[in-house]
Amino acid sequence: MSGEVKEIGLVKEKVWIANENDLPYIILPLGNLSEAKDVKKVLSLEIQLIGVHDVGEAVQIIEELNNK
């Protein structure tokens, strides 16, 4: 196992719901980042989008965000 993060479906819905629930950011696969940026722009959302390559990178980002 490589820990590689695979693309997900329903990106628009996930980004919108996270924003509606006042989450400051959403972590998603890099393969979905472009679509998520389009959704953010079209819907004028405030949420921060963070793309990751693998699970290790996601864990590192979560740890950094939790230490702010």
CHARMM-style PDB file with segment names, atoms N, HN, CA, C and O in Angstrom:
ATOM      1  N   MET     1       0.834  -1.189   0.000  1.00  0.00      PROA
ATOM      2  CA  MET     1       0.000   0.000   0.000  1.00  0.00      PROA
ATOM      3  C   MET     1       0.875   1.248   0.000  1.00  0.00      PROA
ATOM      4  O   MET     1       1.864   1.329   0.729  1.00  0.00      PROA
ATOM      5  N   SER     2       0.503   2.201  -0.814  1.00  0.00      PROA
ATOM      6  HN  SER     2      -0.301   2.135  -1.406  1.00  0.00      PROA
ATOM      7  CA  SER     2       1.306   3.411  -0.950  1.00  0.00      PROA
ATOM      8  C   SER     2       0.764   4.586  -0.154  1.00  0.00      PROA
ATOM      9  O   SER     2       1.490   5.551   0.083  1.00  0.00      PROA
ATOM     10  N   GLY     3      -0.482   4.528   0.260  1.00  0.00      PROA
ATOM     11  HN  GLY     3      -1.072   3.743   0.068  1.00  0.00      PROA
ATOM     12  CA  GLY     3      -1.090   5.649   0.958  1.00  0.00      PROA
ATOM     13  C   GLY     3      -1.557   6.738   0.013  1.00  0.00      PROA
ATOM     14  O   GLY     3      -1.981   7.811   0.442  1.00  0.00      PROA
ATOM     15  N   GLU     4      -1.475   6.448  -1.300  1.00  0.00      PROA
ATOM     16  HN  GLU     4      -1.131   5.576  -1.648  1.00  0.00      PROA
ATOM     17  CA  GLU     4      -1.902   7.426  -2.301  1.00  0.00      PROA
ATOM     18  C   GLU     4      -3.380   7.730  -2.142  1.00  0.00      PROA
ATOM     19  O   GLU     4      -4.194   6.829  -1.938  1.00  0.00      PROA
ATOM     20  N   VAL     5      -3.717   9.007  -2.237  1.00  0.00      PROA
ATOM     21  HN  VAL     5      -3.055   9.738  -2.402  1.00  0.00      PROA
ATOM     22  CA  VAL     5      -5.101   9.436  -2.114  1.00  0.00      PROA
ATOM     23  C   VAL     5      -5.725   9.440  -3.510  1.00  0.00      PROA
ATOM     24  O   VAL     5      -5.203  10.079  -4.424  1.00  0.00      PROA
ATOM     25  N   LYS     6      -6.820   8.742  -3.670  1.00  0.00      PROA
ATOM     26  HN  LYS     6      -7.244   8.223  -2.927  1.00  0.00      PROA
ATOM     27  CA  LYS     6      -7.517   8.638  -4.956  1.00  0.00      PROA
ATOM     28  C   LYS     6      -8.570   9.725  -5.076  1.00  0.00      PROA
ATOM     29  O   LYS     6      -9.033  10.270  -4.074  1.00  0.00      PROA
ATOM     30  N   GLU     7      -8.942  10.035  -6.305  1.00  0.00      PROA
ATOM     31  HN  GLU     7      -8.565   9.593  -7.119  1.00  0.00      PROA
ATOM     32  CA  GLU     7      -9.983  11.028  -6.551  1.00  0.00      PROA
ATOM     33  C   GLU     7     -11.310  10.569  -5.946  1.00  0.00      PROA
ATOM     34  O   GLU     7     -11.575   9.374  -5.813  1.00  0.00      PROA
ATOM     35  N   ILE     8     -12.130  11.547  -5.587  1.00  0.00      PROA
ATOM     36  HN  ILE     8     -11.915  12.518  -5.695  1.00  0.00      PROA
ATOM     37  CA  ILE     8     -13.428  11.277  -4.985  1.00  0.00      PROA
ATOM     38  C   ILE     8     -14.538  11.811  -5.882  1.00  0.00      PROA
ATOM     39  O   ILE     8     -14.278  12.561  -6.822  1.00  0.00      PROA
ATOM     40  N   GLY     9     -15.756  11.428  -5.592  1.00  0.00      PROA
ATOM     41  HN  GLY     9     -15.967  10.819  -4.828  1.00  0.00      PROA
ATOM     42  CA  GLY     9     -16.917  11.930  -6.316  1.00  0.00      PROA
ATOM     43  C   GLY     9     -17.661  12.967  -5.491  1.00  0.00      PROA
ATOM     44  O   GLY     9     -17.346  13.185  -4.321  1.00  0.00      PROA
ATOM     45  N   LEU    10     -18.639  13.599  -6.101  1.00  0.00      PROA
ATOM     46  HN  LEU    10     -18.895  13.422  -7.051  1.00  0.00      PROA
ATOM     47  CA  LEU    10     -19.511  14.574  -5.441  1.00  0.00      PROA
ATOM     48  C   LEU    10     -18.727  15.717  -4.801  1.00  0.00      PROA
ATOM     49  O   LEU    10     -19.051  16.160  -3.699  1.00  0.00      PROA
ATOM     50  N   VAL    11     -17.700  16.187  -5.494  1.00  0.00      PROA
ATOM     51  HN  VAL    11     -17.436  15.827  -6.389  1.00  0.00      PROA
ATOM     52  CA  VAL    11     -16.846  17.248  -4.961  1.00  0.00      PROA
ATOM     53  C   VAL    11     -17.649  18.516  -4.690  1.00  0.00      PROA
ATOM     54  O   VAL    11     -17.498  19.131  -3.634  1.00  0.00      PROA
ATOM     55  N   LYS    12     -18.495  18.908  -5.630  1.00  0.00      PROA
ATOM     56  HN  LYS    12     -18.618  18.409  -6.487  1.00  0.00      PROA
ATOM     57  CA  LYS    12     -19.296  20.124  -5.459  1.00  0.00      PROA
ATOM     58  C   LYS    12     -20.094  20.060  -4.166  1.00  0.00      PROA
ATOM     59  O   LYS    12     -20.105  21.014  -3.388  1.00  0.00      PROA
ATOM     60  N   GLU    13     -20.751  18.951  -3.943  1.00  0.00      PROA
ATOM     61  HN  GLU    13     -20.742  18.176  -4.575  1.00  0.00      PROA
ATOM     62  CA  GLU    13     -21.587  18.791  -2.765  1.00  0.00      PROA
ATOM     63  C   GLU    13     -20.760  18.819  -1.483  1.00  0.00      PROA
ATOM     64  O   GLU    13     -21.154  19.442  -0.497  1.00  0.00      PROA
ATOM     65  N   LYS    14     -19.616  18.143  -1.503  1.00  0.00      PROA
ATOM     66  HN  LYS    14     -19.297  17.637  -2.304  1.00  0.00      PROA
ATOM     67  CA  LYS    14     -18.766  18.081  -0.312  1.00  0.00      PROA
ATOM     68  C   LYS    14     -18.214  19.455   0.047  1.00  0.00      PROA
ATOM     69  O   LYS    14     -18.203  19.833   1.218  1.00  0.00      PROA
ATOM     70  N   VAL    15     -17.762  20.196  -0.945  1.00  0.00      PROA
ATOM     71  HN  VAL    15     -17.771  19.889  -1.897  1.00  0.00      PROA
ATOM     72  CA  VAL    15     -17.216  21.533  -0.698  1.00  0.00      PROA
ATOM     73  C   VAL    15     -18.327  22.458  -0.202  1.00  0.00      PROA
ATOM     74  O   VAL    15     -18.135  23.205   0.758  1.00  0.00      PROA
ATOM     75  N   TRP    16     -19.469  22.409  -0.844  1.00  0.00      PROA
ATOM     76  HN  TRP    16     -19.626  21.802  -1.623  1.00  0.00      PROA
ATOM     77  CA  TRP    16     -20.583  23.265  -0.456  1.00  0.00      PROA
ATOM     78  C   TRP    16     -21.052  22.968   0.967  1.00  0.00      PROA
ATOM     79  O   TRP    16     -21.269  23.892   1.750  1.00  0.00      PROA
ATOM     80  N   ILE    17     -21.210  21.692   1.307  1.00  0.00      PROA
ATOM     81  HN  ILE    17     -21.034  20.941   0.670  1.00  0.00      PROA
ATOM     82  CA  ILE    17     -21.668  21.303   2.650  1.00  0.00      PROA
ATOM     83  C   ILE    17     -20.650  21.717   3.710  1.00  0.00      PROA
ATOM     84  O   ILE    17     -21.027  22.208   4.774  1.00  0.00      PROA
ATOM     85  N   ALA    18     -19.373  21.522   3.428  1.00  0.00      PROA
ATOM     86  HN  ALA    18     -19.067  21.124   2.564  1.00  0.00      PROA
ATOM     87  CA  ALA    18     -18.338  21.936   4.387  1.00  0.00      PROA
ATOM     88  C   ALA    18     -18.416  23.443   4.620  1.00  0.00      PROA
ATOM     89  O   ALA    18     -18.330  23.904   5.758  1.00  0.00      PROA
ATOM     90  N   ASN    19     -18.576  24.194   3.559  1.00  0.00      PROA
ATOM     91  HN  ASN    19     -18.645  23.819   2.634  1.00  0.00      PROA
ATOM     92  CA  ASN    19     -18.686  25.650   3.668  1.00  0.00      PROA
ATOM     93  C   ASN    19     -19.950  26.039   4.439  1.00  0.00      PROA
ATOM     94  O   ASN    19     -19.902  26.915   5.303  1.00  0.00      PROA
ATOM     95  N   GLU    20     -21.060  25.403   4.138  1.00  0.00      PROA
ATOM     96  HN  GLU    20     -21.099  24.692   3.436  1.00  0.00      PROA
ATOM     97  CA  GLU    20     -22.334  25.704   4.816  1.00  0.00      PROA
ATOM     98  C   GLU    20     -22.272  25.414   6.314  1.00  0.00      PROA
ATOM     99  O   GLU    20     -22.989  26.027   7.105  1.00  0.00      PROA
ATOM    100  N   ASN    21     -21.409  24.476   6.692  1.00  0.00      PROA
ATOM    101  HN  ASN    21     -20.826  23.978   6.049  1.00  0.00      PROA
ATOM    102  CA  ASN    21     -21.256  24.124   8.100  1.00  0.00      PROA
ATOM    103  C   ASN    21     -20.117  24.903   8.757  1.00  0.00      PROA
ATOM    104  O   ASN    21     -19.631  24.538   9.828  1.00  0.00      PROA
ATOM    105  N   ASP    22     -19.703  25.982   8.092  1.00  0.00      PROA
ATOM    106  HN  ASP    22     -20.097  26.279   7.222  1.00  0.00      PROA
ATOM    107  CA  ASP    22     -18.690  26.911   8.611  1.00  0.00      PROA
ATOM    108  C   ASP    22     -17.341  26.262   8.908  1.00  0.00      PROA
ATOM    109  O   ASP    22     -16.625  26.698   9.809  1.00  0.00      PROA
ATOM    110  N   LEU    23     -16.997  25.226   8.155  1.00  0.00      PROA
ATOM    111  HN  LEU    23     -17.579  24.872   7.424  1.00  0.00      PROA
ATOM    112  CA  LEU    23     -15.667  24.655   8.291  1.00  0.00      PROA
ATOM    113  C   LEU    23     -14.681  25.598   7.599  1.00  0.00      PROA
ATOM    114  O   LEU    23     -14.965  26.086   6.505  1.00  0.00      PROA
ATOM    115  N   PRO    24     -13.534  25.861   8.217  1.00  0.00      PROA
ATOM    116  CA  PRO    24     -12.596  26.811   7.622  1.00  0.00      PROA
ATOM    117  C   PRO    24     -11.843  26.242   6.421  1.00  0.00      PROA
ATOM    118  O   PRO    24     -11.341  26.997   5.588  1.00  0.00      PROA
ATOM    119  N   TYR    25     -11.762  24.908   6.329  1.00  0.00      PROA
ATOM    120  HN  TYR    25     -12.170  24.295   7.005  1.00  0.00      PROA
ATOM    121  CA  TYR    25     -11.029  24.284   5.227  1.00  0.00      PROA
ATOM    122  C   TYR    25     -11.569  22.887   4.958  1.00  0.00      PROA
ATOM    123  O   TYR    25     -12.300  22.311   5.764  1.00  0.00      PROA
ATOM    124  N   ILE    26     -11.184  22.363   3.797  1.00  0.00      PROA
ATOM    125  HN  ILE    26     -10.590  22.831   3.143  1.00  0.00      PROA
ATOM    126  CA  ILE    26     -11.480  20.973   3.449  1.00  0.00      PROA
ATOM    127  C   ILE    26     -10.232  20.397   2.793  1.00  0.00      PROA
ATOM    128  O   ILE    26      -9.614  21.035   1.940  1.00  0.00      PROA
ATOM    129  N   ILE    27      -9.873  19.203   3.193  1.00  0.00      PROA
ATOM    130  HN  ILE    27     -10.375  18.684   3.886  1.00  0.00      PROA
ATOM    131  CA  ILE    27      -8.729  18.495   2.624  1.00  0.00      PROA
ATOM    132  C   ILE    27      -9.275  17.492   1.628  1.00  0.00      PROA
ATOM    133  O   ILE    27     -10.167  16.705   1.945  1.00  0.00      PROA
ATOM    134  N   LEU    28      -8.726  17.529   0.413  1.00  0.00      PROA
ATOM    135  HN  LEU    28      -8.002  18.169   0.155  1.00  0.00      PROA
ATOM    136  CA  LEU    28      -9.200  16.625  -0.620  1.00  0.00      PROA
ATOM    137  C   LEU    28      -8.051  16.208  -1.528  1.00  0.00      PROA
ATOM    138  O   LEU    28      -6.992  16.835  -1.519  1.00  0.00      PROA
ATOM    139  N   PRO    29      -8.257  15.154  -2.311  1.00  0.00      PROA
ATOM    140  CA  PRO    29      -7.199  14.695  -3.207  1.00  0.00      PROA
ATOM    141  C   PRO    29      -6.805  15.775  -4.220  1.00  0.00      PROA
ATOM    142  O   PRO    29      -7.649  16.534  -4.697  1.00  0.00      PROA
ATOM    143  N   LEU    30      -5.514  15.829  -4.537  1.00  0.00      PROA
ATOM    144  HN  LEU    30      -4.829  15.212  -4.150  1.00  0.00      PROA
ATOM    145  CA  LEU    30      -5.050  16.796  -5.533  1.00  0.00      PROA
ATOM    146  C   LEU    30      -5.771  16.627  -6.861  1.00  0.00      PROA
ATOM    147  O   LEU    30      -5.971  17.599  -7.589  1.00  0.00      PROA
ATOM    148  N   GLY    31      -6.158  15.409  -7.175  1.00  0.00      PROA
ATOM    149  HN  GLY    31      -5.995  14.619  -6.583  1.00  0.00      PROA
ATOM    150  CA  GLY    31      -6.875  15.145  -8.416  1.00  0.00      PROA
ATOM    151  C   GLY    31      -8.231  15.829  -8.490  1.00  0.00      PROA
ATOM    152  O   GLY    31      -8.795  15.966  -9.575  1.00  0.00      PROA
ATOM    153  N   ASN    32      -8.756  16.255  -7.360  1.00  0.00      PROA
ATOM    154  HN  ASN    32      -8.298  16.144  -6.478  1.00  0.00      PROA
ATOM    155  CA  ASN    32     -10.045  16.949  -7.310  1.00  0.00      PROA
ATOM    156  C   ASN    32      -9.903  18.443  -7.035  1.00  0.00      PROA
ATOM    157  O   ASN    32     -10.902  19.161  -7.002  1.00  0.00      PROA
ATOM    158  N   LEU    33      -8.688  18.912  -6.840  1.00  0.00      PROA
ATOM    159  HN  LEU    33      -7.877  18.328  -6.867  1.00  0.00      PROA
ATOM    160  CA  LEU    33      -8.486  20.300  -6.431  1.00  0.00      PROA
ATOM    161  C   LEU    33      -8.975  21.293  -7.473  1.00  0.00      PROA
ATOM    162  O   LEU    33      -9.579  22.305  -7.119  1.00  0.00      PROA
ATOM    163  N   SER    34      -8.730  21.030  -8.727  1.00  0.00      PROA
ATOM    164  HN  SER    34      -8.239  20.207  -9.014  1.00  0.00      PROA
ATOM    165  CA  SER    34      -9.168  21.947  -9.785  1.00  0.00      PROA
ATOM    166  C   SER    34     -10.687  22.085  -9.792  1.00  0.00      PROA
ATOM    167  O   SER    34     -11.215  23.194  -9.875  1.00  0.00      PROA
ATOM    168  N   GLU    35     -11.383  20.959  -9.704  1.00  0.00      PROA
ATOM    169  HN  GLU    35     -10.954  20.059  -9.636  1.00  0.00      PROA
ATOM    170  CA  GLU    35     -12.849  20.991  -9.662  1.00  0.00      PROA
ATOM    171  C   GLU    35     -13.334  21.747  -8.425  1.00  0.00      PROA
ATOM    172  O   GLU    35     -14.280  22.531  -8.504  1.00  0.00      PROA
ATOM    173  N   ALA    36     -12.686  21.511  -7.291  1.00  0.00      PROA
ATOM    174  HN  ALA    36     -11.918  20.874  -7.227  1.00  0.00      PROA
ATOM    175  CA  ALA    36     -13.071  22.188  -6.055  1.00  0.00      PROA
ATOM    176  C   ALA    36     -12.858  23.698  -6.168  1.00  0.00      PROA
ATOM    177  O   ALA    36     -13.673  24.481  -5.679  1.00  0.00      PROA
ATOM    178  N   LYS    37     -11.771  24.103  -6.808  1.00  0.00      PROA
ATOM    179  HN  LYS    37     -11.109  23.468  -7.205  1.00  0.00      PROA
ATOM    180  CA  LYS    37     -11.517  25.534  -7.007  1.00  0.00      PROA
ATOM    181  C   LYS    37     -12.587  26.162  -7.891  1.00  0.00      PROA
ATOM    182  O   LYS    37     -13.014  27.291  -7.650  1.00  0.00      PROA
ATOM    183  N   ASP    38     -13.017  25.435  -8.906  1.00  0.00      PROA
ATOM    184  HN  ASP    38     -12.670  24.517  -9.102  1.00  0.00      PROA
ATOM    185  CA  ASP    38     -14.095  25.927  -9.772  1.00  0.00      PROA
ATOM    186  C   ASP    38     -15.388  26.114  -8.975  1.00  0.00      PROA
ATOM    187  O   ASP    38     -16.081  27.121  -9.121  1.00  0.00      PROA
ATOM    188  N   VAL    39     -15.697  25.134  -8.137  1.00  0.00      PROA
ATOM    189  HN  VAL    39     -15.134  24.316  -8.019  1.00  0.00      PROA
ATOM    190  CA  VAL    39     -16.907  25.201  -7.299  1.00  0.00      PROA
ATOM    191  C   VAL    39     -16.818  26.395  -6.367  1.00  0.00      PROA
ATOM    192  O   VAL    39     -17.779  27.151  -6.225  1.00  0.00      PROA
ATOM    193  N   LYS    40     -15.669  26.567  -5.732  1.00  0.00      PROA
ATOM    194  HN  LYS    40     -14.889  25.953  -5.847  1.00  0.00      PROA
ATOM    195  CA  LYS    40     -15.478  27.677  -4.803  1.00  0.00      PROA
ATOM    196  C   LYS    40     -15.693  29.010  -5.508  1.00  0.00      PROA
ATOM    197  O   LYS    40     -16.340  29.910  -4.972  1.00  0.00      PROA
ATOM    198  N   LYS    41     -15.147  29.126  -6.706  1.00  0.00      PROA
ATOM    199  HN  LYS    41     -14.622  28.395  -7.141  1.00  0.00      PROA
ATOM    200  CA  LYS    41     -15.268  30.374  -7.457  1.00  0.00      PROA
ATOM    201  C   LYS    41     -16.714  30.625  -7.897  1.00  0.00      PROA
ATOM    202  O   LYS    41     -17.246  31.715  -7.688  1.00  0.00      PROA
ATOM    203  N   VAL    42     -17.337  29.635  -8.496  1.00  0.00      PROA
ATOM    204  HN  VAL    42     -16.905  28.749  -8.666  1.00  0.00      PROA
ATOM    205  CA  VAL    42     -18.695  29.792  -9.019  1.00  0.00      PROA
ATOM    206  C   VAL    42     -19.698  30.098  -7.907  1.00  0.00      PROA
ATOM    207  O   VAL    42     -20.604  30.910  -8.093  1.00  0.00      PROA
ATOM    208  N   LEU    43     -19.538  29.456  -6.762  1.00  0.00      PROA
ATOM    209  HN  LEU    43     -18.802  28.796  -6.611  1.00  0.00      PROA
ATOM    210  CA  LEU    43     -20.471  29.643  -5.654  1.00  0.00      PROA
ATOM    211  C   LEU    43     -20.020  30.733  -4.671  1.00  0.00      PROA
ATOM    212  O   LEU    43     -20.694  30.985  -3.673  1.00  0.00      PROA
ATOM    213  N   SER    44     -18.889  31.371  -4.953  1.00  0.00      PROA
ATOM    214  HN  SER    44     -18.342  31.166  -5.764  1.00  0.00      PROA
ATOM    215  CA  SER    44     -18.341  32.436  -4.095  1.00  0.00      PROA
ATOM    216  C   SER    44     -18.216  31.982  -2.643  1.00  0.00      PROA
ATOM    217  O   SER    44     -18.720  32.637  -1.731  1.00  0.00      PROA
ATOM    218  N   LEU    45     -17.542  30.862  -2.442  1.00  0.00      PROA
ATOM    219  HN  LEU    45     -17.132  30.330  -3.183  1.00  0.00      PROA
ATOM    220  CA  LEU    45     -17.380  30.303  -1.103  1.00  0.00      PROA
ATOM    221  C   LEU    45     -16.115  30.816  -0.444  1.00  0.00      PROA
ATOM    222  O   LEU    45     -15.165  31.198  -1.126  1.00  0.00      PROA
ATOM    223  N   GLU    46     -16.100  30.826   0.874  1.00  0.00      PROA
ATOM    224  HN  GLU    46     -16.873  30.515   1.428  1.00  0.00      PROA
ATOM    225  CA  GLU    46     -14.956  31.314   1.648  1.00  0.00      PROA
ATOM    226  C   GLU    46     -14.001  30.205   2.083  1.00  0.00      PROA
ATOM    227  O   GLU    46     -12.888  30.498   2.521  1.00  0.00      PROA
ATOM    228  N   ILE    47     -14.401  28.961   1.976  1.00  0.00      PROA
ATOM    229  HN  ILE    47     -15.305  28.723   1.621  1.00  0.00      PROA
ATOM    230  CA  ILE    47     -13.639  27.839   2.499  1.00  0.00      PROA
ATOM    231  C   ILE    47     -12.259  27.727   1.841  1.00  0.00      PROA
ATOM    232  O   ILE    47     -12.104  27.994   0.649  1.00  0.00      PROA
ATOM    233  N   GLN    48     -11.262  27.329   2.639  1.00  0.00      PROA
ATOM    234  HN  GLN    48     -11.388  27.113   3.607  1.00  0.00      PROA
ATOM    235  CA  GLN    48      -9.919  27.097   2.126  1.00  0.00      PROA
ATOM    236  C   GLN    48      -9.839  25.657   1.612  1.00  0.00      PROA
ATOM    237  O   GLN    48     -10.303  24.732   2.281  1.00  0.00      PROA
ATOM    238  N   LEU    49      -9.261  25.469   0.443  1.00  0.00      PROA
ATOM    239  HN  LEU    49      -8.885  26.219  -0.100  1.00  0.00      PROA
ATOM    240  CA  LEU    49      -9.120  24.149  -0.158  1.00  0.00      PROA
ATOM    241  C   LEU    49      -7.674  23.687  -0.026  1.00  0.00      PROA
ATOM    242  O   LEU    49      -6.745  24.421  -0.363  1.00  0.00      PROA
ATOM    243  N   ILE    50      -7.492  22.466   0.467  1.00  0.00      PROA
ATOM    244  HN  ILE    50      -8.247  21.870   0.741  1.00  0.00      PROA
ATOM    245  CA  ILE    50      -6.156  21.917   0.644  1.00  0.00      PROA
ATOM    246  C   ILE    50      -6.091  20.579  -0.084  1.00  0.00      PROA
ATOM    247  O   ILE    50      -6.810  19.644   0.271  1.00  0.00      PROA
ATOM    248  N   GLY    51      -5.240  20.481  -1.092  1.00  0.00      PROA
ATOM    249  HN  GLY    51      -4.656  21.240  -1.380  1.00  0.00      PROA
ATOM    250  CA  GLY    51      -5.074  19.247  -1.845  1.00  0.00      PROA
ATOM    251  C   GLY    51      -3.889  18.446  -1.340  1.00  0.00      PROA
ATOM    252  O   GLY    51      -2.856  19.013  -0.986  1.00  0.00      PROA
ATOM    253  N   VAL    52      -4.035  17.129  -1.305  1.00  0.00      PROA
ATOM    254  HN  VAL    52      -4.874  16.668  -1.592  1.00  0.00      PROA
ATOM    255  CA  VAL    52      -2.964  16.253  -0.825  1.00  0.00      PROA
ATOM    256  C   VAL    52      -2.707  15.108  -1.801  1.00  0.00      PROA
ATOM    257  O   VAL    52      -3.598  14.670  -2.530  1.00  0.00      PROA
ATOM    258  N   HSD    53      -1.442  14.631  -1.790  1.00  0.00      PROA
ATOM    259  HN  HSD    53      -0.719  14.987  -1.198  1.00  0.00      PROA
ATOM    260  CA  HSD    53      -1.033  13.490  -2.620  1.00  0.00      PROA
ATOM    261  C   HSD    53      -1.317  12.150  -1.935  1.00  0.00      PROA
ATOM    262  O   HSD    53      -1.757  11.186  -2.563  1.00  0.00      PROA
ATOM    263  N   ASP    54      -1.049  12.125  -0.620  1.00  0.00      PROA
ATOM    264  HN  ASP    54      -0.692  12.908  -0.111  1.00  0.00      PROA
ATOM    265  CA  ASP    54      -1.153  10.853   0.088  1.00  0.00      PROA
ATOM    266  C   ASP    54      -1.616  11.059   1.528  1.00  0.00      PROA
ATOM    267  O   ASP    54      -1.727  12.187   2.008  1.00  0.00      PROA
ATOM    268  N   VAL    55      -1.879   9.955   2.196  1.00  0.00      PROA
ATOM    269  HN  VAL    55      -1.789   9.039   1.806  1.00  0.00      PROA
ATOM    270  CA  VAL    55      -2.411   9.992   3.554  1.00  0.00      PROA
ATOM    271  C   VAL    55      -1.418  10.647   4.515  1.00  0.00      PROA
ATOM    272  O   VAL    55      -1.817  11.407   5.397  1.00  0.00      PROA
ATOM    273  N   GLY    56      -0.133  10.357   4.346  1.00  0.00      PROA
ATOM    274  HN  GLY    56       0.192   9.740   3.629  1.00  0.00      PROA
ATOM    275  CA  GLY    56       0.887  10.953   5.203  1.00  0.00      PROA
ATOM    276  C   GLY    56       0.867  12.468   5.138  1.00  0.00      PROA
ATOM    277  O   GLY    56       0.987  13.140   6.162  1.00  0.00      PROA
ATOM    278  N   GLU    57       0.716  13.004   3.944  1.00  0.00      PROA
ATOM    279  HN  GLU    57       0.619  12.458   3.112  1.00  0.00      PROA
ATOM    280  CA  GLU    57       0.639  14.455   3.768  1.00  0.00      PROA
ATOM    281  C   GLU    57      -0.609  15.006   4.450  1.00  0.00      PROA
ATOM    282  O   GLU    57      -0.555  16.062   5.080  1.00  0.00      PROA
ATOM    283  N   ALA    58      -1.723  14.306   4.329  1.00  0.00      PROA
ATOM    284  HN  ALA    58      -1.767  13.448   3.817  1.00  0.00      PROA
ATOM    285  CA  ALA    58      -2.967  14.739   4.974  1.00  0.00      PROA
ATOM    286  C   ALA    58      -2.799  14.769   6.491  1.00  0.00      PROA
ATOM    287  O   ALA    58      -3.222  15.725   7.140  1.00  0.00      PROA
ATOM    288  N   VAL    59      -2.192  13.743   7.055  1.00  0.00      PROA
ATOM    289  HN  VAL    59      -1.848  12.966   6.528  1.00  0.00      PROA
ATOM    290  CA  VAL    59      -1.970  13.685   8.503  1.00  0.00      PROA
ATOM    291  C   VAL    59      -1.079  14.837   8.944  1.00  0.00      PROA
ATOM    292  O   VAL    59      -1.349  15.478   9.960  1.00  0.00      PROA
ATOM    293  N   GLN    60      -0.017  15.105   8.185  1.00  0.00      PROA
ATOM    294  HN  GLN    60       0.202  14.584   7.360  1.00  0.00      PROA
ATOM    295  CA  GLN    60       0.892  16.202   8.525  1.00  0.00      PROA
ATOM    296  C   GLN    60       0.154  17.544   8.521  1.00  0.00      PROA
ATOM    297  O   GLN    60       0.340  18.359   9.425  1.00  0.00      PROA
ATOM    298  N   ILE    61      -0.667  17.767   7.523  1.00  0.00      PROA
ATOM    299  HN  ILE    61      -0.818  17.104   6.789  1.00  0.00      PROA
ATOM    300  CA  ILE    61      -1.429  19.020   7.443  1.00  0.00      PROA
ATOM    301  C   ILE    61      -2.406  19.137   8.608  1.00  0.00      PROA
ATOM    302  O   ILE    61      -2.546  20.209   9.196  1.00  0.00      PROA
ATOM    303  N   ILE    62      -3.077  18.049   8.940  1.00  0.00      PROA
ATOM    304  HN  ILE    62      -2.963  17.178   8.461  1.00  0.00      PROA
ATOM    305  CA  ILE    62      -4.012  18.063  10.067  1.00  0.00      PROA
ATOM    306  C   ILE    62      -3.280  18.388  11.362  1.00  0.00      PROA
ATOM    307  O   ILE    62      -3.767  19.180  12.168  1.00  0.00      PROA
ATOM    308  N   GLU    63      -2.115  17.783  11.568  1.00  0.00      PROA
ATOM    309  HN  GLU    63      -1.719  17.139  10.913  1.00  0.00      PROA
ATOM    310  CA  GLU    63      -1.332  18.063  12.771  1.00  0.00      PROA
ATOM    311  C   GLU    63      -0.930  19.531  12.823  1.00  0.00      PROA
ATOM    312  O   GLU    63      -1.013  20.156  13.880  1.00  0.00      PROA
ATOM    313  N   GLU    64      -0.496  20.088  11.696  1.00  0.00      PROA
ATOM    314  HN  GLU    64      -0.429  19.580  10.838  1.00  0.00      PROA
ATOM    315  CA  GLU    64      -0.108  21.499  11.646  1.00  0.00      PROA
ATOM    316  C   GLU    64      -1.297  22.403  11.951  1.00  0.00      PROA
ATOM    317  O   GLU    64      -1.166  23.375  12.695  1.00  0.00      PROA
ATOM    318  N   LEU    65      -2.453  22.088  11.379  1.00  0.00      PROA
ATOM    319  HN  LEU    65      -2.560  21.299  10.774  1.00  0.00      PROA
ATOM    320  CA  LEU    65      -3.645  22.895  11.613  1.00  0.00      PROA
ATOM    321  C   LEU    65      -4.095  22.804  13.066  1.00  0.00      PROA
ATOM    322  O   LEU    65      -4.580  23.787  13.626  1.00  0.00      PROA
ATOM    323  N   ASN    66      -3.942  21.651  13.672  1.00  0.00      PROA
ATOM    324  HN  ASN    66      -3.548  20.852  13.217  1.00  0.00      PROA
ATOM    325  CA  ASN    66      -4.352  21.481  15.070  1.00  0.00      PROA
ATOM    326  C   ASN    66      -3.410  22.203  16.033  1.00  0.00      PROA
ATOM    327  O   ASN    66      -3.788  22.501  17.166  1.00  0.00      PROA
ATOM    328  N   ASN    67      -2.186  22.482  15.585  1.00  0.00      PROA
ATOM    329  HN  ASN    67      -1.879  22.239  14.665  1.00  0.00      PROA
ATOM    330  CA  ASN    67      -1.218  23.164  16.441  1.00  0.00      PROA
ATOM    331  C   ASN    67      -1.250  24.675  16.286  1.00  0.00      PROA
ATOM    332  O   ASN    67      -0.444  25.369  16.906  1.00  0.00      PROA
ATOM    333  N   LYS    68      -2.156  25.202  15.477  1.00  0.00      PROA
ATOM    334  HN  LYS    68      -2.810  24.638  14.973  1.00  0.00      PROA
ATOM    335  CA  LYS    68      -2.259  26.653  15.300  1.00  0.00      PROA
ATOM    336  C   LYS    68      -2.892  27.289  16.505  1.00  0.00      PROA
ATOM    337  OT1 LYS    68      -3.063  28.508  16.542  1.00  0.00      PROA
TER     338      LYS     68
END
